[in-house]
Amino acid sequence: MFTGIALTCYAVLYTVIEAADDYANKVKAAFPGNELPCFDMLMLGMGPDGHTCSLFPGHKLLEEKKLIIAPISDSPKQPPCRVTMTFPVVNNTRCAVFASCGEGKAEMVQVSRRTQPTHN
């Protein structure tokens, strides 16, 4: 029960670029002095097409090397506008845990287990 507590919802409308900049600034504040943040752990999901975060197979965003957080406005899946960590950040984490379930993702999980990791 929330008796006596006023709950207020605020809708803040950002463009996808503004949202990515805001997220990047928050990540940089959490990792001062580090050009590339190193998370202890990232808990990630994986789509049936193999995408993680909002990094989709074959998308030009996979080649992003300068940004730590990037906007995507042409996502192949809904919603089209998203904000994502880039591969340099994901690859720099100490431990990446992928939580995927369901028959539709089983084949891609097996493919990813056979693929050698790439390091930047």
C-alpha positions as CSV (number, residue, x, y, z in Angstrom):
1,M,0.0,0.0,0.0
2,F,1.2,3.5,-0.8
3,T,-1.0,5.2,1.8
4,G,0.0,8.8,2.3
5,I,2.6,8.8,-0.5
6,A,2.0,11.0,-3.5
7,L,3.2,9.4,-6.7
8,T,3.8,11.7,-9.6
9,C,4.8,10.6,-13.1
10,Y,6.7,13.0,-15.3
11,A,6.9,12.5,-19.1
12,V,10.1,13.9,-20.4
13,L,10.4,13.9,-24.2
14,Y,13.9,13.6,-25.5
15,T,15.0,13.1,-29.0
16,V,16.9,9.8,-29.4
17,I,20.1,11.8,-29.7
18,E,19.4,13.8,-26.6
19,A,18.6,10.6,-24.7
20,A,21.8,9.0,-25.8
21,D,23.8,12.1,-24.8
22,D,22.1,12.1,-21.4
23,Y,22.8,8.4,-20.8
24,A,26.4,8.8,-21.9
25,N,26.9,11.7,-19.5
26,K,25.5,9.6,-16.7
27,V,27.8,6.7,-17.5
28,K,30.8,9.0,-17.7
29,A,29.9,10.5,-14.3
30,A,29.9,6.9,-12.9
31,F,33.3,6.2,-14.4
32,P,35.3,9.5,-14.0
33,G,38.6,9.5,-15.7
34,N,37.9,6.4,-17.8
35,E,37.6,7.0,-21.5
36,L,36.0,3.6,-21.9
37,P,33.9,2.5,-18.9
38,C,34.5,-1.0,-17.5
39,F,31.4,-2.4,-15.8
40,D,31.9,-5.3,-13.4
41,M,28.9,-7.1,-14.9
42,L,26.3,-6.5,-17.6
43,M,23.1,-8.5,-17.6
44,L,22.1,-8.7,-21.2
45,G,19.4,-10.3,-23.3
46,M,19.6,-11.6,-26.8
47,G,17.0,-11.5,-29.5
48,P,16.2,-14.4,-31.8
49,D,18.2,-12.7,-34.5
50,G,21.2,-12.5,-32.2
51,H,21.0,-8.8,-31.3
52,T,21.9,-7.6,-27.8
53,C,21.4,-4.2,-26.4
54,S,20.1,-2.6,-29.6
55,L,23.0,-3.8,-31.6
56,F,21.6,-5.7,-34.6
57,P,23.4,-8.0,-36.9
58,G,24.5,-6.2,-40.1
59,H,23.6,-2.7,-38.7
60,K,26.1,0.1,-39.2
61,L,26.1,0.8,-35.5
62,L,28.2,-2.3,-35.0
63,E,31.1,-0.3,-36.4
64,E,30.8,2.6,-33.9
65,K,34.1,3.0,-32.1
66,K,34.0,6.6,-30.7
67,L,30.7,6.7,-28.7
68,I,30.1,4.7,-25.6
69,I,26.3,5.2,-25.9
70,A,24.7,5.7,-29.2
71,P,21.3,6.6,-30.6
72,I,19.7,4.3,-33.2
73,S,16.7,5.7,-35.2
74,D,16.4,3.0,-37.8
75,S,16.1,-0.2,-35.7
76,P,15.0,-3.2,-37.7
77,K,12.6,-4.1,-34.8
78,Q,10.1,-1.9,-33.0
79,P,10.6,0.6,-31.6
80,P,12.7,2.3,-34.3
81,C,14.3,4.8,-32.0
82,R,16.5,3.4,-29.2
83,V,19.5,4.1,-27.1
84,T,22.2,1.5,-26.7
85,M,25.7,0.9,-25.3
86,T,28.2,0.3,-28.1
87,F,30.2,-2.8,-28.6
88,P,33.4,-1.3,-27.2
89,V,31.6,-0.9,-23.8
90,V,30.0,-4.3,-23.9
91,N,33.3,-5.9,-24.9
92,N,35.1,-4.1,-22.1
93,T,32.9,-5.4,-19.3
94,R,34.5,-7.8,-16.8
95,C,31.6,-10.2,-17.0
96,A,28.7,-10.3,-19.5
97,V,25.7,-12.5,-18.5
98,F,23.2,-13.3,-21.2
99,A,19.7,-14.3,-20.1
100,S,17.8,-15.8,-23.0
101,C,15.0,-18.2,-22.9
102,G,12.4,-19.6,-25.3
103,E,12.5,-21.9,-28.3
104,G,12.8,-19.0,-30.7
105,K,16.2,-18.0,-29.2
106,A,17.7,-21.5,-28.7
107,E,19.4,-21.8,-32.1
108,M,21.0,-18.3,-31.7
109,V,22.3,-19.1,-28.2
110,Q,24.0,-22.3,-29.6
111,V,25.5,-20.2,-32.4
112,S,26.8,-17.6,-30.0
113,R,28.4,-20.3,-27.8
114,R,30.4,-21.6,-30.8
115,T,31.6,-18.2,-32.0
116,Q,34.9,-16.9,-30.7
117,P,34.7,-13.6,-28.9
118,T,36.2,-10.5,-30.5
119,H,38.2,-8.0,-28.5
120,N,38.8,-4.4,-29.3
